[in-house]
Amino acid sequence: MTPSGQLTSAATGVDSVLARMRALYAALPPEDGVAVFNRVYLKVTEALRGRIADGYFPDPYATAELGTVFAERYLAAVDAEAAGRRAPACWRPLFQSRGHRGVRPVQFALAGINAHVGHDLPMAVVDACEALGTPPHAMRRDYERVGRMLGMLEDRIREELMPDGDVREIGDALLHLAGAWSLDAARDAAWDAAQVLWRLRELPHVYAAFTDRLDAGVGLVSRCLLTPLN
């Protein structure tokens, strides 16, 4: 397959996950916690798809592959929850709190981003590298460019989802929760975890133990982010 053909094939994967996110957008009530995160993630993935097409990434094919397998982990968790199966621990706090009236939209969004970046991203880096037959360091530049793009979107997310300034009774607590979590720190930790996972691939029992601990630890952070404020 030619490079342009490879890119078209990989971008088709991104288009497929975008279609599934749009279907969720149409199906879920807007106030649902998963719907809040899904709207945020849909914006991110639409932006990613545009930047893949316009040549922003040094290796757009690898970035498209990573974007696809990354999104598929979120969608698999949603499918598991909908089917009554046990979702990964990192996603359970969001699923359990999705209808809680004391949890604010920005909390739902941050908890979803935490679960997806903290747990799913390092796993997706390994998935993509195995599919591409390349080590993680080969996609580091593209990973960092995705990070810069996400950083700009994170600022917009906080501005759009934080309550108006007159909500004084929850303002300080919400600002504390929202300010305590950092996307940059989460992505740095995810990259480090991906390096460890890549080296543990030939030790299945150790690999499984590490991923279980990672899943549980990220889930604990999400549970804290979803602390009801009234």
N, C-alpha and C positions, 0 to 999 in steps of 0.2 A: 504494500500500500504506500502511495506517495505521502510525503509530509502533509500536503494539503488534505489528502484523503484521511490521514490519521487524525488531523485536527477536526475535520468534519465529523468523524466517527465519535471522537471524545466529546465534542460539543453537543452531539445528539444525546449523550448521557446527561449532560447538564440540563438540556431541554426537557428530558424525561422527568427529572426530579422537580424541575420548576412546575411542570404540569401537575404533579402530585401535590405540591405545596399550594398551588392555586385552587385545586379541588378542596383541600382542607380549608382554605380561606373562605370558600363559598359555603362549606358545610357547617362550620363551627360558629356558635354565637360570638359576637365581638368581645364580650366580657370574659369569655372562657380563658383561663390562664394559658392553655396551650395555643389558643388562637392568637393571643397577644405575642407570644414568642414566634409563632409561625409568620405573623405579619412582618416582624423584624427580620426574620431569616429569609423571607421571600425577597425583601428589598436588597439584602446583602447578596443573595444569589443572582438576582437580576443584574445588579451592578457588576458582579463577577463575570457573568456571561457577556456583558458588554465589553469589559476590559480584555477578555480572552479574544474577542473578535477584532479589537482595535490595535493589537500588537503590544499592549502594555507589559506583558510578561515575557521574559527571555525564552521560556519554554512553554508556550501556551498549551501544547498537548498534555504535558505533565500536570500543569495546573488544572486543566479540565478534568483529567482523571482523578486528581485529588479532590476537586470540588464535588465530583459525582459520588465517590465512595464515602466522602465525609457526610454529605446530605443523606445518603442511603442509610447511614447508621441512625440518624434522627428519625427517619421515616419508619425504619424497622422497629424502633422503640414505640412509636405511635401505633403501629399495626399490632404489636404485641399487647399493648394496653387495651386496644379496642377488641381484641380477640379473647381477652381474659387470661392471657399468658403473663408470666412474670417479666416485667421490663427490667433493664439494667438498673442497679441501685441509684446511679447518678440521676436518672430521670424520675424515679418514684416520687420524690417530694413535690415536683411540679404536677404530676398527675394527681396526687392525693390532695393538693391544695388548689387545684384549678378553679374551683367554684367558691372559694372562701372570700367573703365580702370584706374581710379585714386586711386582705393582701392587695397591694396596689399594683397597677399595670407595670410600672418600672421594675418591681420585684419579680413578677412573672418573667419579664424579658431577661433580666440579669440571671435569674436561676436557670433559665433555659440555655443562655449563652455559656454559663459556667459548666453545666452538664455537657454541652456539646463540645466546647473547647477543651475543658479539663480532662474529659475521658475519651470522647469520640475522636478528637483531632489526632492525638498520638496514635490511636489504633488505625485511623484512616491513612496516616503517613506510611505506616508499615504496609497496609493493604495496597496503597498506590505504588510503593516502591517494589513490592513483590510482583505486581501486575506489569510494571514497566521494566523490571529486571535491572534496577539501579539502586544504589545506596541512598540513604536520606540526604547526605551532604550535597548530592547532585541537584536537589530541588530547593536548596536553602534560599537562593536569591528570590525565587518565585514565592516561597513561603513568607519571606520578609515583605515583599510587595503586597501580598494579600493582607498582611498585618497592618501596613500603613493605610490601606484602603478601609479596613475594618475600624481603625482608630477614628477616622473621620466620621464613619457611620455611627460609632458608639456615642460620639458627642451629640449627634443629631437625635439619637434614640433617647438619651437622657433629657434633652430639651423637650422633646415631644411628649414623653411619658411621665415626667415629673409633674406633680400637681401644681396648680396656680399658687402664687405666693401667699394668698390669703388663707390657705389651709394650715393655719399655724399650729393646731393641736397635734398634727403628725409630722410637720415639716422637719423638725430637728432630728427625730428618730429616723425618718426616711432618708434624709441627707446623710446621716451616719451610715446606714446600711448601704446605700448606693455608693458612697465614697469609699467604703471599706474594701470594695472589690475592684480589681484592675484587670482590664482585658490584656494589656501589655504583659503584666506579670503572669497571667494565666497562659498566654501563648508561649512565653519563655519556658514555663514549666512543662507545657505540652511538648515543646521541641525536645527538651531534656528527656522526658519520658519516652518519646519516640526513639531516641538514640539507645536508651536502655532496652526497650522492647526489641529493637532490631538485633541487638547482640544476644538476646535471650531466646531467639527463635528456635535454636537447636536444643533448648532445655525446656521441654513442654511443661513439666510440673512447676518449674520456677517461673516460667512465663505466665502460667495460669494464676499462680499465687500473686504475682506482681499486678496483673490486671485486676484481680479481685480487690486487692488493697487500694489500687487507684480508683476503681469504681466506687468503693465504699467511702473513701476520703472525699471525693468530689461530691458525692451525694450528701455528705454531712455539711459541706459548705452551702449547697443549695438549700438545705433545710433551714440553715441560719438566715439565708437571704429571704426566705419566705416567712419569716416571723410575722404573725399578724400584728398590725399596728392599732387596731381598735376592735 
